[in-house]
Amino acid sequence: TRRHGCVLLHYLAGNGVEDEHQIVPANAPESASVLFDAGADQVVDATTNIYGGGGGSTPLVALVSSVHPHEAGVQAELVQLFCEAGAAVNGIDDDCLPISTALGFRYPKAAAALAACGAKIDNLPVAAGIGRLDLVDSYLDESSKLVSRDCHFPNPQHDRFPQSVAPHPAATLQQTLVFACMSGHTTIAQRLLDQGVDVNGGPRQGITALHECCYQGQAEAAHLLLQHGADPTIRDEMWNSTAIGWADGGKQTALIEWLFENPRLDILDAVELQRYGTVRRLLQADPDLANAPDGQGVALRYAAFKGDMPMAKLLLEFNADPALRNESGFSALDYAKRSGNKAMIDLLITQNPTETGE
């Protein structure tokens, strides 16, 4: 009866409903069974007023795009229960929206569960995302003439990958590599790299295979990509983050440590993650990095914003310029003032007497 029109299954998926009700407990599969025993199978494909309505608003699509069942560790099991109760595994419009949504939102286990429930695999990126090496090989075989259907993957939005046969467009092949690495299917990734797929290609807002596998903690895939020339300092166009930034977003501690051992580093990652020894080493090799990136002064402004006195002192030791301003006209001192950090304010004024603390 609420404005969004959601049924209880949407609440179970923790998506599209009020924020305070987006809670998915560990026993959610048991709750799902109770609901279905009571007749919720009659509304398993209910459309609502969320996410544009129609096929994108059903409980199954809500489930496979929701972080809450994923974090509770029950997303794949709920997918199976929803499908057993009659949810349209290929979407109510038969457009394969559930499986493309699961992959687009970075839930490869949910995508695999949909495939196990009979979801169609009608394009090359999806085949790679769920580990179907046989299908990938068939799609790549020019003699097979196997058609990779028109497809798209929400989050982020992007131009559709058009229908094609081998040799497929570069963007389609790059997204195939992204999904293979995101899901940890390194044999498929190796096959694609052997065929010359661009290891640094990012057809969806510059998000590369290395970004995605670092977020997921797929260490073997990350090693493979770096061996083939992946650049860990590339920043995507959606979050402006490097491979280390994506690993940090995914809380992949071991992978972060390994990436910091790589000789190719972005000093801003070391500044943000408070790697003082790494910052000093990079500055000793190239003092100009004190005003990273490219003389814009982001590093010092970040340290000031966070109140990181040791980092600010280290950057200033290598002649970071506290007078540099961002596109909005703010300097490091401005950020220190905003946070009310008197010690940081005094430090920056000492380094740049033309500024005042007022």
matplotlib code that plots the C-alpha trace (Angstrom):
import matplotlib.pyplot as plt

x = [0.0, 3.0, 3.9, 6.5, 4.0, 6.6, 5.6, 7.2, 9.7, 11.2, 11.7, 13.4, 15.7, 16.4, 16.0, 13.6, 12.0, 12.6, 16.2, 15.6, 14.0, 16.8, 18.0, 18.7, 19.4, 21.3, 18.0, 16.4, 16.1, 14.0, 11.8, 11.5, 10.3, 7.7, 6.5, 6.3, 4.4, 1.9, 1.3, 3.9, 4.7, 1.6, 3.5, 7.0, 7.1, 5.2, 6.0, 6.2, 6.9, 10.7, 13.5, 11.2, 8.7, 8.1, 10.7, 13.3, 11.1, 10.5, 11.6, 14.2, 15.8, 15.7, 17.4, 20.3, 21.1, 21.0, 24.1, 22.3, 21.7, 25.2, 26.7, 24.6, 25.9, 22.4, 22.0, 22.6, 20.4, 17.6, 17.9, 17.4, 14.4, 12.8, 13.3, 11.9, 8.8, 8.3, 10.2, 11.0, 14.6, 15.1, 13.0, 9.3, 10.2, 12.4, 15.3, 17.8, 17.7, 18.2, 21.5, 22.8, 21.9, 23.7, 26.9, 26.5, 26.1, 29.2, 27.5, 28.9, 27.7, 24.1, 24.6, 25.9, 22.9, 20.6, 22.5, 22.0, 18.3, 18.2, 18.9, 19.8, 23.4, 23.1, 26.1, 29.9, 30.4, 27.8, 29.4, 32.7, 31.1, 29.7, 32.7, 31.4, 34.7, 33.0, 30.7, 33.4, 35.5, 32.5, 31.8, 35.5, 35.6, 35.1, 34.0, 31.2, 29.2, 27.7, 25.9, 26.6, 23.3, 22.8, 23.3, 23.8, 24.8, 23.3, 25.5, 27.0, 24.8, 26.6, 26.0, 24.8, 27.2, 25.7, 24.9, 28.0, 29.8, 33.6, 35.7, 33.7, 34.1, 36.9, 34.5, 32.6, 35.9, 37.1, 33.9, 34.3, 37.7, 36.4, 33.7, 36.0, 38.5, 35.8, 34.5, 37.9, 37.8, 41.5, 41.5, 39.0, 41.0, 44.2, 42.4, 41.3, 44.7, 46.3, 44.0, 45.2, 42.3, 43.4, 44.3, 43.6, 40.3, 37.4, 34.3, 32.0, 33.2, 36.9, 36.4, 39.1, 39.5, 42.1, 39.7, 37.0, 39.1, 40.8, 37.4, 36.4, 39.7, 40.5, 44.3, 45.1, 43.3, 45.1, 48.5, 47.7, 46.6, 49.8, 51.9, 50.2, 50.9, 47.8, 48.4, 47.5, 47.6, 44.7, 41.8, 38.3, 35.8, 33.1, 34.9, 38.3, 40.0, 43.1, 43.3, 44.4, 41.3, 39.1, 40.8, 40.3, 36.6, 36.2, 38.2, 40.7, 43.6, 45.9, 45.6, 46.2, 49.5, 50.5, 49.7, 51.8, 54.7, 54.3, 56.8, 54.0, 52.2, 50.1, 51.4, 47.8, 46.9, 49.8, 48.7, 45.1, 46.0, 48.7, 51.6, 54.3, 57.2, 55.9, 55.3, 58.8, 60.3, 58.3, 59.2, 62.9, 62.8, 60.8, 60.3, 57.8, 55.3, 54.8, 52.3, 50.7, 48.9, 50.6, 51.4, 47.7, 48.4, 45.7, 48.0, 48.5, 44.9, 43.8, 46.2, 44.9, 41.3, 41.9, 44.0, 46.9, 49.8, 52.6, 51.6, 51.3, 54.8, 56.2, 54.8, 55.9, 59.4, 59.6, 58.3, 54.6, 53.0, 50.3, 49.1, 47.8, 44.0, 41.5, 39.0, 36.7, 39.4, 40.2, 43.7, 45.0, 44.6, 41.0, 40.4, 42.3, 40.0, 36.9, 37.9, 39.0, 42.4, 44.5, 47.7, 47.3, 46.3, 49.4, 51.6, 50.3, 50.5, 54.1, 54.8, 52.9, 52.9, 50.8, 47.8, 46.1, 44.3, 41.3]
y = [0.0, 2.3, 4.7, 2.4, -0.4, -3.1, -6.5, -8.3, -10.0, -6.6, -6.1, -9.5, -8.4, -5.2, -3.0, -0.3, 0.1, 2.6, 2.8, 1.8, -1.4, -2.4, -5.1, -8.6, -11.1, -14.4, -16.4, -14.6, -17.8, -19.3, -16.2, -16.6, -20.1, -19.0, -16.3, -18.7, -21.3, -18.6, -17.7, -15.1, -17.0, -15.3, -12.0, -13.2, -11.2, -8.2, -4.9, -1.8, 1.9, 1.6, 1.9, 2.9, 0.2, -2.8, -5.5, -3.6, -3.4, -7.1, -8.8, -10.9, -7.9, -6.0, -9.0, -9.3, -5.6, -5.3, -5.1, -6.2, -9.9, -10.0, -8.8, -11.2, -14.0, -15.2, -13.6, -16.7, -18.9, -16.4, -16.3, -20.0, -19.8, -17.0, -18.9, -22.1, -20.1, -19.2, -15.9, -15.3, -16.2, -14.3, -11.4, -10.7, -9.3, -12.2, -9.8, -11.5, -8.5, -10.4, -12.0, -8.8, -6.8, -9.3, -9.0, -5.2, -4.7, -6.9, -10.0, -12.9, -15.5, -14.3, -14.5, -18.0, -18.9, -17.5, -19.6, -22.7, -21.9, -21.9, -18.3, -17.8, -17.1, -15.4, -13.1, -13.3, -11.1, -13.1, -16.3, -15.1, -13.8, -17.1, -19.1, -20.9, -21.5, -23.7, -20.9, -18.3, -20.5, -20.9, -17.1, -16.5, -19.1, -17.3, -20.5, -21.1, -17.9, -18.0, -14.7, -12.7, -11.0, -7.3, -6.7, -4.0, -4.1, -1.5, 0.3, 2.2, 3.0, 2.7, 2.3, -1.2, -3.8, -4.6, -8.0, -9.4, -12.5, -13.2, -11.1, -9.2, -5.4, -4.3, -3.0, -6.3, -8.2, -5.8, -6.2, -9.9, -9.7, -7.4, -10.0, -12.9, -11.3, -9.9, -13.4, -15.1, -17.1, -16.8, -19.4, -17.4, -14.2, -15.9, -16.9, -13.4, -11.9, -14.4, -13.1, -9.5, -8.0, -4.7, -5.4, -1.8, -1.4, -0.1, 0.2, 1.2, 4.5, 3.4, 0.6, -2.0, -5.7, -4.8, -2.4, -5.1, -8.0, -5.9, -4.9, -8.6, -9.7, -11.9, -12.0, -14.6, -12.5, -9.4, -11.1, -12.3, -8.9, -7.2, -9.8, -8.8, -5.1, -3.8, -0.3, -0.2, 3.7, 4.1, 5.9, 5.1, 7.7, 6.9, 7.0, 8.4, 5.5, 3.3, -0.4, 0.3, 2.5, -0.3, -2.8, -0.5, -0.1, -3.8, -4.1, -6.4, -5.9, -8.5, -7.3, -3.7, -4.7, -6.6, -3.7, -1.4, -3.6, -3.0, -0.5, 1.4, 3.5, 6.6, 8.7, 9.9, 6.3, 6.3, 9.7, 8.6, 5.3, 6.9, 5.0, 7.4, 5.2, 4.8, 8.5, 9.3, 6.8, 8.2, 11.8, 11.0, 9.5, 12.5, 15.5, 17.1, 14.5, 16.6, 18.7, 15.6, 15.2, 17.2, 20.2, 20.6, 20.1, 17.5, 15.5, 18.4, 19.5, 15.9, 15.7, 19.0, 17.9, 14.7, 16.5, 14.2, 16.2, 13.7, 13.5, 17.3, 17.7, 15.1, 16.7, 20.2, 18.8, 18.1, 21.7, 21.0, 24.4, 25.2, 28.1, 25.8, 25.9, 23.5, 24.4, 25.8, 28.1, 26.3, 25.8, 23.4, 26.1, 26.5, 22.8, 23.0, 26.0, 24.0, 21.2, 23.6, 21.9, 24.6, 22.7, 22.2, 25.8, 27.0, 24.7, 25.8, 29.5, 29.0, 27.6, 30.3, 33.5, 35.4, 33.4, 34.1, 31.9, 34.3]
z = [0.0, 0.1, -2.7, -4.1, -4.4, -3.3, -2.0, 0.9, -1.5, -2.3, 1.5, 1.6, -1.2, 0.7, -2.4, -3.6, -0.2, 2.7, 3.6, 7.2, 6.0, 3.7, 6.1, 5.1, 7.9, 7.6, 7.8, 4.9, 2.9, 5.7, 5.6, 1.8, 2.2, 4.7, 2.4, -0.6, 1.5, 2.3, -1.3, -2.2, -5.4, -6.8, -6.7, -7.4, -10.6, -9.3, -11.0, -8.9, -9.0, -8.4, -10.9, -13.8, -13.2, -15.6, -15.9, -13.9, -10.8, -10.1, -6.9, -8.7, -10.4, -7.1, -5.5, -7.9, -7.8, -4.0, -1.8, 1.3, 0.5, -1.0, 2.2, 4.2, 2.1, 1.0, -2.4, -4.5, -2.3, -2.5, -6.3, -6.4, -4.1, -6.1, -9.4, -7.8, -6.9, -10.5, -11.0, -14.7, -14.8, -18.1, -16.9, -17.5, -20.9, -21.8, -22.2, -19.9, -17.6, -14.3, -15.3, -17.0, -13.9, -11.6, -13.6, -14.1, -10.4, -9.7, -8.2, -10.2, -7.8, -8.3, -12.0, -11.7, -9.6, -12.4, -15.0, -12.8, -12.8, -16.6, -17.5, -21.1, -22.1, -25.4, -25.6, -25.1, -22.0, -20.0, -21.1, -19.7, -16.5, -15.6, -16.7, -19.8, -21.5, -24.1, -25.1, -25.1, -27.4, -29.7, -29.8, -30.6, -33.4, -36.7, -38.4, -35.9, -36.8, -33.3, -32.7, -29.6, -29.0, -28.4, -24.6, -22.0, -18.3, -16.0, -13.3, -14.9, -17.9, -21.2, -24.9, -25.7, -27.0, -30.4, -31.8, -33.5, -34.7, -34.6, -35.0, -32.4, -31.8, -29.5, -26.8, -26.6, -26.2, -23.6, -21.5, -21.9, -20.3, -17.6, -16.6, -16.8, -14.4, -12.1, -11.7, -11.4, -14.6, -15.4, -18.1, -20.1, -19.4, -20.7, -23.9, -24.5, -23.7, -26.1, -28.8, -28.2, -26.3, -24.8, -21.2, -20.2, -22.1, -20.2, -22.3, -19.4, -18.1, -18.2, -15.8, -16.6, -15.9, -13.2, -11.5, -11.3, -10.2, -7.5, -6.1, -5.9, -4.5, -7.5, -6.9, -9.5, -12.2, -11.0, -11.3, -14.8, -15.9, -14.6, -16.3, -19.5, -19.0, -17.1, -15.7, -12.0, -12.1, -14.6, -13.0, -14.1, -15.3, -12.7, -9.4, -10.5, -8.7, -9.5, -8.9, -5.3, -4.9, -6.1, -3.9, -1.0, -1.9, -1.8, 1.5, -0.1, 2.4, 1.1, -2.5, -1.5, 0.2, -2.9, -5.2, -3.1, -3.8, -7.5, -9.0, -10.8, -8.2, -8.0, -5.1, -4.3, -3.3, -0.9, 0.5, 0.9, 2.6, 4.8, 3.5, 4.8, 3.8, 0.3, -0.1, 1.1, -1.3, -4.2, -3.3, -3.0, -6.6, -7.9, -5.7, -8.1, -7.0, -3.8, -5.9, -7.4, -9.7, -12.4, -10.2, -9.1, -5.4, -4.6, -2.3, 0.2, 0.0, 0.8, 3.8, 5.1, 4.6, 6.6, 9.3, 8.5, 10.0, 9.4, 5.7, 5.3, 6.9, 4.6, 1.5, 2.7, 3.3, -0.4, -1.2, -1.7, -2.6, 0.0, -2.2, -5.0, -5.4, -7.0, -9.6, -6.9, -5.7, -2.4, -1.1, 1.5, 4.1, 3.2, 3.9, 7.2, 8.2, 7.4, 9.7, 12.4, 12.7, 14.4, 14.2, 10.4, 10.0, 11.8, 9.8, 6.5, 7.4, 8.5, 5.0, 3.2, 5.2, 2.6, 3.8, 7.1, 9.5, 9.7]

ax = plt.figure().add_subplot(projection="3d")
ax.plot(x, y, z, "-o")
ax.set_aspect("equal")
plt.show()
